[in-house]
């Protein structure tokens, strides 16, 4: 998938609460640019506060694309995000684009192309999920080795989501996921002028920001959003149901946690997520300028 243009794209990556949105807003105002979401959780509707989507004041300052446009009941993918990016590129007619977010895979796919893996029927994925839910890591890997030894050999850890994805693709298409991943790929931004930046604030500063932000979320609509998404009775395995804050607030609402425990666990989960993001950016974006 390639969109030729010669346009300018600014890519701002960074861990959660690192100040990416504020920086993007300032740049957009200076350049007349459009801000494009590159965060896998901020694509979902219902969870504006929980996922820290731009608020009304931010939306009024600059045009934003790909925020809150996917129903929470949908299992959205990187490939579908790229399709949406292609539409945004076509509709913004030559204006600079600022991609901002914390999902490293989105940036990797944008710059290096992405394997065009066929959409797997939800029923197949659910069947595989039910089949492996009682298996430990060794048993999951053994199952994958029997059906797709090539992909099994590539996995460092047989985490459930990767195993489900690989088995579902194999059963739905008859081909291994590796065969799709190894197909030639092209960057969507092949002819663009690209500026890259990773925000990398001090760890203690980031921890303090995360704590303040989650405390504010609990007071400004996060609880109501979780009540709204629970009212939809959607599959708890869907990505939107696993957004940090949703499981913790769900347990508080059900009486399994106190408010203080839910807040503490959500903050801890966010710290752990930020650490994983930093590791990705360090390993995969080591040559990007830091700020």
N, C-alpha and C positions, 0 to 999 in steps of 0.2 A: 504494500500500500504506500503510495508516494504522491505527495501533493507539491508540485513545482511552483515556486513563487518568487524567490529572491527577497522575501520580506524579512522583518526583524522579529526574532523570538527571544524573550528573556526568560530563563528558567531559574526559578528561586526554590530551592529545596531546603529542608531543615526539619528538625524534630518538632513535635507538637509544642506549642507555646513559645516558640523561639522568635516570634515577631514577624513572620513571613507576610501575613496579610497587611500589616501596617506598611511595610516596605513596598509591597506591590501597589498599594493605594497611592503612595507618594509618587512612584514611577509612572503609574497610569495617568495621574493628573499632569505630570510634566510632559508626557509623550503622546497623550491622546490615545492611549493603548486600551485594549480589552483584556480583562483579567480572566484566565481560564483555570478552572479547578483541576488540580492534580492530586487530590486526596480521595482515596477509595471510599471513605465513610461519608464525606460531605456530598457525595452524589445523591444520597437518599433523602426523600422527603420525611416529614414527621419529626426528624431529629435535628432541628436547626440549632438549638441550644446545646444539646448533648455533644454534638460534633463540632461545635464552635464555628458554625458557618457565619459568613459576613452578615451583619445586621442591616437594618433599614438605612441607617445613616451611611454605611459603607456602600451599599448598593446605589444610593443616590449620588455618590461622588464619582463612580466609574461604572462602566458596563461590565457585568459579570456573566460568565457562561459556565454551564455544566454544574451548577450548584442546586441540590434539592430537586432534581428532575426525574429521579428514578423512584418508583414505588417501593416501599420497604419490603414488600412481599416478593420482590424480584431478586434473583441471584445474578447480580451484575458482574461483568468480566472485564479484563483489561482489553480484550479485543473489541468489545462493545464500546468501551470508553474511547478507543482510537477511532471507531466509526463516528462517534459523536464529535470528536475533535475535528475530523475531516469536514463535517457539516459546519462547525463553527468557523473553520478557516474559510470555507466558501462564502459564508454569510457575512463575514466582517470586512471583505473587500479591500484588502491591502493594508489595513491598519496593523500596527505592532501588536503582538500578543504577549502577555505575561503569564506564563504557566507557573502556578504556585501551589505547593502542597508538600505532603510528607510521605507519599507513596513512591518509594524508589522504583518499583517495577513499572509504574506509569512513565517515569522519566526515561528509564532504560528502553522501554518499548517505543517511545516517541523518537528517541535518537537512533536506536539500533534496529528498529523493526520488531515485529512480533509474530510469533507463529500463528498462522491462520488455522486454528483448531475448530472443527465443526461443533456446533451447539449440540450438547448432549441432552436428550429428553430428561426432564425432571424426574420422571418415574424410574429411569435407569440409575441416576445418581442416588436417589432415595433408597433403592433396593441395595446398592452397594454399601451405602452408609449403614443400613440396618444389619447387613452381613458382617461388617467389621467392627461394630461398636463394642462387642465383648472381647475382641482380640487385643493382645498386648503388642508391643512394637515388633517383637520377633515373629509373631504369628502373622501380623500384617505384611511384613516383608516376605515371609515364606509364600503367602498367597499371591503377592505381586510377582514373585520370582517364577511361580508356576505359569502365570498368564502373560507376563510381560517382563522376561528376564533382563532385557536391555535397559528398560527404565529402572528396574529394581537396582541394577548395578550402578546407576548414576546417583541414587539417593543416598545422602549421607545419613539421614534420619528418616525412618518410615513414619512421618507424622500423618495423622488420619486424613487431613484434607488432600495432601498430595497423592496418597494411595487411592482415595476415593476418585479423584480426578483421573488418574491413570487407568484404573480399572473400568471406570464408566466410559471413557473414550474407547478403550479396547473393545468392550462389549457392544457399544453402540455402533461403531464404525468398522470393526474387524481389523483396524490398524492400530499400531502402538502410538502413544502420544509422542514418543521420541521421533517417529518418522515425520510427524508434523513439525516438531520443534527444529528438526534439522533441515527443513526446506529453506531455500534461499529467501532472504528477507531484505527489505529496503527501508531506509529511514523516511518518515513522513516529512522531515525538515531538511531533506537532502540539499536543497539549494538556498536555504535560509541563512541569514546572518544571525548567529546564535551567541548570546551572552549567558554565561553560567555563573551561578553563585550558590554556595551552601552557607546557611546561617548556622553558626556553631558557638552559641553563648556558653559562658561559664556554667559548669554543672550545678553549682549551688544556686546561681541566679535562676537557672531553669527550674530547679526543684521548687523554689519559692514561687515562681510564676504559676507552675502547675497547681500548687496547693491553693493559691488565691483564686485561680480561675475555677477550679471545681467547687470551692465554697460558694462562689458567686453563682455558678450554674444551679446549685441546689436551691438557691433563693430566687432564681429568675426564670423558671419554666421547665427545668430538666425533669422534675417529678411529673409534671403534667404531660410532657412528651412521652415519657415511659408508660404512663397510664393509657395514652392514646394508642401507642403501638401494641400494647398488650390487648387492647380492645379489638384489634384486628385479628387476633387468634392465628397468627402466622407461624410457620414452622420455626421452632427455636434454633434450628441449625443454620438459618439464613444469616448472612453477614450483618445485616442491620440489627439483628437481635443480639449480636455479640459485640456491638460497639461499646467501648469502655463507658461505664455508667449505667448501661441498660441492665446487665445482670445484677449489679450491686443494688440499684434502686428497686429492681423487681423483688429481690430478697428482703429489702426493707419493707416494701409494701405488703409482702406476704407474712411479715412478722418474724422472719428468720434472722434478721439483723436489726440492730438499733440504727438510728440515723447516723450516729457517730461512727459506728463500725462500717456502714455502707460508704460513708465519705472517705474513711481511712483506706478501705480496700480499693476504691476507685482511684484515689491519688496514687497508691502503690502500683496499681496496674498501669497507670499512665507513666509513672517513672520507668517501669520495666519496658513499656512500649517505646519511650524516647530513647532508652539505651539500645534497643534493637535497631531503631532508625539510625542512630549515630554509627552503629557498626556497619550497616548497609552503606551509608554515605562514605564512610572511611574506606571500605573495601572496594566499592564500585564507582565512587566519585572522588577518588583520591587526588586527581589532577584538577578538580574544580577549585576556583578561588574561594577562600573562606572569609567570613565576616563575623 
